[in-house]
Amino acid sequence: MASHVIGPVEEFSEDTHRVVKIRNIEIGVFNIHGTFYALPNVCPHQFGPLCEGRVNGTMACDAGTGWNYVWVRDGEILTCPWHGWEFDIPTGRALARSKVRIRTYPVAIENGQVIVTL
Amino acid sequence: MATPLSVIDTDIHSSYDRRRMLDFLPEPWRTRYASGNDGPGHLGYWNPNGVMRADAVTPDGERIEGNPRHLARYFLDEYGIEYGVLNPERSVHAGLSPDPDYAAAIVSAINDILAADWLPVDPRYRASIIVAPNDPDLAAQEIHRMAANPGFVQVLMPSGARMPYGQRYFNPIYAAAVENDLPVALHPGSEGVGISGAPTAAGYPTNYLEWHTDLVTSYMAHMVSLVTEGAFIKFPTLKFVLIEGGAAWLPPLLWRFDKNWKALRQTTPWLERPPSEYIAEHILLTTQPIEEPDRPEHLRAILEMFPVERMLMFSSDYPHWDGDTPDFAARALPASVRSRVLSETARELYRLPARADHAAGALATTAAAARHD
């Protein structure tokens, strides 16, 4: 476990994400509504560059919505650019496969700097 | 991986610029195409992630599949691919236009673009001769026109169809193909488009997930038709390639087909052997989208149920959303057939010489090789 300063908080504006390199490891850093998350930039499926994918929400539709489509979780779902696997950014869980969960790295803000712990 | 492996990719989707098409389309088709009428189009099913992989761009943001040098640099080089067969984006749909002359003109222009802009650029490129099958005589003419160029290694038709491809209506296409020693390949994605039948036997599905999952059913129908109608008796050297259908569906169909034939043999007296034997000799499948059961040994068991070493060839489908990387496909295969599937069966079918400038064993097995940074 080691903490790495990856840059001033101003460089990670709200509701954006980007990939940073820590040693030789690519990490996606996400600012979701002001809360920071970090995930490995590799998809467990075919090893695609997961965190280069887009972040948005997903669709829900069940008895609770009257079987109408409803857009939910906006800004919290990461989609791999290769095959479209969706991941819940806060937990790292794959939406389609509950047993698949990628690592999540702790992120802290100290003295205006974003710090990721690997 | 202990053994160095070559990779021949049997399904890569290059694209072409609409404006470039105008350079090869004669009138009156040129004016028609320039007006925006470029064939029967799609049914409008929606893939929320896009059919084209979003990350298939160069560092400058250009689409990799749109430029022959980019595709060579950022795909063939990255994976050490020895040869790649180009099946251009949007090319087979044109064959389902209700207007056979216009369909023939469009596919000819696409073939001309392949010959002028792609094949000369890199010795690793091979390509399919796109034909519009619903006028078989025009399709045969197109095969004869392009076959002299050794860069073209097969004939390509849509698997969306008006009728099953074993019917003798299509014989002129097969006659032209075997005369030129070319296999005939099908590619899915046009099911339900233009003058093809409904995309499934049950009718029109509602969404893309459903439509895409059901695509393989048209392969089942064409395969059974080709064998039953005796296409491989009439054309003993004819080979058929079913691109992008995966493989796991095949064994149960073979069993069902052989069982029925034993009782109904007299209705097809030209079939002297069980249908599965003709299929093993004349039909090849490509791996992608390779099935991904939760327990990988289930797929391996299925791959023991038909002659994989002669029937299955690697395909990536790059840069589509459901593509397979060579290393992913290689891991799914038993070691005993990897070399056959990844390169050697395709090398024999398409008569591809071993390339002196190609380092065998370039198969990338790391995630980093999949990216260009």
Interface residues (C-beta under 8 A of the other chain):
Chain A: V42 Q46 F47 G48 P49 E52 G53 R54 T79 P81 W82 H83 G84
Chain B: N47 P48 N49 R53 A54 D55 W321 D322 G323 D324 T325 F328 T366 A367 A370 R371
